[in-house]
Amino acid sequence: MTVRTHTALDREQEQALALLLGAQRFVLVGHMKPDGDVIGSQAAMCRVLQALKKDVWIVNPDPPEGRYEYLAREVRFGTYTTGDLPPHDVAVLLDFSERSRTGDMEAALVRAPSKKVVVDHHIHHGEVWWDARFVDVKAAATGLLVARIAKALGVPLDATAARGVFTSLVTDTGWFKYSNTDAETLRVAGELIESGVVPSELYAAIYQSKSHQHPAYVGRLLSGLAYFADNRLAVIQQTLRDATDPNLVDSDEVLDILRSVKVVEVVLFMRELEKGGVKVSARSKSDFDVNALMRQFGGGGHKKASGATVEGQLADVRERVVAAALARFAKEPEGSPDRR
């Protein structure tokens, strides 16, 4: 199927398309702990390039979660171990632009003599190290950008690519309930459904495939909840001792429970890492800019959803991040939910 998307491309996007058309061998790269937007956009991009008779490999720092098995059945997701990446002319970096987000495969990516193309919807801060980029920071998901690329290249989305784009859209918009849901997102989703995507099947796979022990893990995690700033800030944490359920890693399910509290504006989820340091996930439902907050700690993302990996012990990191959040609250009047 061919979806209706924004058709006007800027000069950078045209340059990115030229690189995609002119090359034969591709490696599609995602960030560590690839989420639904990474996996979905990679599956779709893979099928689009294969339709153009290109050779395509997907290599990520970590394997996809089991809930995306319906895409892994159709597309092979490789996991980096050591050494060089497969021989390729162009590396397409999907849903990120910072090399550090590739973890242990960063060195292999840098030394590869290939052109680098970024396809992303995040705000980038730092050096420009790529050769071309197809970026729109207002796009709801990277998968939506892949749909635009497919349209510009004249390639219809096959069934797998359609499920990939739909996966990107629903996971990055919280099944269309976050403020990044716009008319294009809903229009494309509707066209994907018309083409044969079955939302109930994907919802069951993504959100209804957890173990019977999962509710108890959620309860244990929420039992450590703490509020700050007159209950406008909610904070939860996960120690290594409590990390018994992989479904809770950066879980928007848990974050959404806290965002459902009327007075809560910002939620912080801090997770102790086996290799040291703390992964911080930040979500906002007001004008509070969590991207600016996370940038203070070397992270980034979106105004409403951002994160950072912070060196240090959990207790120390928690104290510093909460203090920074409270300092920002002190500078701003009480926020109201963002209706954009």
C-alpha positions, -999 to +999 in steps of 0.1 A: +000+000+000+010+036-005+001+059+024-007+096+023+020+115+042+036+149+040+051+151+005+072+183+007+108+173+014+136+196+024+171+196+009+186+174+036+158+148+031+164+149-007+201+142-002+192+113+021+169+098-005+197+101-031+220+081-010+194+054-004+187+051-041+224+052-052+237+025-028+233-013-030+243-027+004+228-014+036+231-020+074+201-008+095+212+002+130+191+010+161+199+021+196+205-001+227+174-018+240+155-013+208+119-003+214+089-006+192+098+024+171+132+010+163+120-025+155+090-013+136+109+013+115+137-012+108+113-039+096+096-014+073+128+001+060+142-033+053+112-043+032+112-010+014+149-014+004+145-050-005+117-040-028+143-019-046+165-050-049+190-038-023+210-060+001+200-053+037+212-064+071+198-053+105+223-051+133+214-038+168+233-036+200+206-058+217+180-083+204+143-073+201+119-081+229+098-112+225+066-092+221+078-081+186+082-117+174+055-111+148+080-089+130+110-110+138+093-139+120+094-118+088+126-099+091+159-111+106+172-088+134+209-094+140+226-086+173+261-072+174+288-092+192+323-083+181+343-073+150+332-054+120+297-048+107+286-067+075+301-051+043+278-022+034+278+011+014+253+029+037+245+026+074+210+038+082+206+049+118+170+047+128+155+065+158+187+080+171+216+103+161+241+099+189+267+073+183+270+065+220+235+050+219+249+020+200+269+009+230+296-016+223+291-015+185+300+023+184+336+016+174+326-008+146+301+018+133+326+046+133+354+026+116+331+013+088+340+032+056+303+036+047+281+066+043+259+073+073+222+083+070+202+093+101+164+087+100+150+101+133+125+123+150+146+133+181+162+167+187+200+164+182+225+183+203+262+179+194+284+173+165+272+165+130+289+133+121+266+118+095+266+122+057+228+128+053+197+128+074+160+124+070+147+141+102+115+157+114+114+164+151+076+170+149+069+135+136+052+112+160+075+083+153+105+073+132+083+047+115+062+076+101+094+089+084+100+055+069+065+057+055+073+091+040+105+077+025+086+048+010+062+072-006+090+094-020+107+063-034+075+051-050+076+018-030+042+005-016+043-009+019+039-047+019+021-064+048+053-067+070+063-030+063+027-020+072+028-038+105+062-023+112+050+013+106+019+006+127+041-008+155+062+024+155+031+046+156+013+029+184+043+024+207+056+059+204+021+075+208+010+053+236-017+038+213-026+074+202-031+089+236+001+110+239+003+147+228+024+138+198-006+121+181-016+143+151-038+141+121-010+126+099-005+098+125-041+089+126-046+091+088-016+068+082-028+044+109-062+043+093-047+036+059-026+008+074-057-008+089-074-005+055-045-024+040-049-053+064-032-045+097-053-058+125-049-036+156-063-061+181-037-087+171-008-063+175-022-049+208-023-085+222+012-092+211+027-060+224+007-054+256-010-087+265+018-113+265+033-109+300+038-136+326+013-143+353+038-128+378+039-094+361+011-077+382+030-086+414+062-071+400+043-039+391+028-037+426+063-042+442+077-014+420+049+010+428+052+003+465+084+025+465+066+055+450+076+089+463+060+123+456+077+157+455+068+193+447+033+191+461+028+158+443+036+173+409+067+150+407+064+112+411+096+091+414+100+053+414+132+032+413+143-003+405+173-018+422+192-048+407+177-069+435+142-059+422+150-063+385+132-096+382+109-088+353+123-076+320+089-062+311+094-034+335+125-020+318+116+016+307+080+005+311+055+031+299+029+008+314+041+018+349+048+054+340+013+057+326-002+046+360+016+075+376+007+099+349-029+090+355-028+108+388-044+142+382-018+164+400+013+146+387+030+165+359+064+147+357+074+110+363+109+097+369+118+060+367+153+052+378+167+018+371+200+005+385+222-011+358+243-042+360+273-025+344+270+004+368+252+037+366+215+044+365+191+046+336+166+075+341+134+076+321+114+109+323+079+116+312+059+148+313+022+157+307+025+194+313+048+222+299+077+208+319+105+200+295+120+167+305+144+168+275+160+199+290+162+181+324+178+150+309+203+170+289+217+182+322+228+146+327+240+139+292+208+125+279+180+137+256+149+128+237+116+147+234+101+175+255+075+150+268+096+118+269+133+117+275+160+097+293+196+095+303+222+070+316+239+086+346+271+074+363+270+068+400+251+049+427+214+048+426+209+068+458+233+096+447+218+097+411+183+099+425+192+127+448+209+147+420+181+142+394+153+149+418+171+181+430+175+193+394+138+186+387+128+205+418+149+234+408+131+235+375+098+233+392+107+263+414+114+284+383+081+277+366+044+283+376+022+253+382+017+237+349-014+225+331-017+195+308-002+201+274-030+198+248-008+201+217 
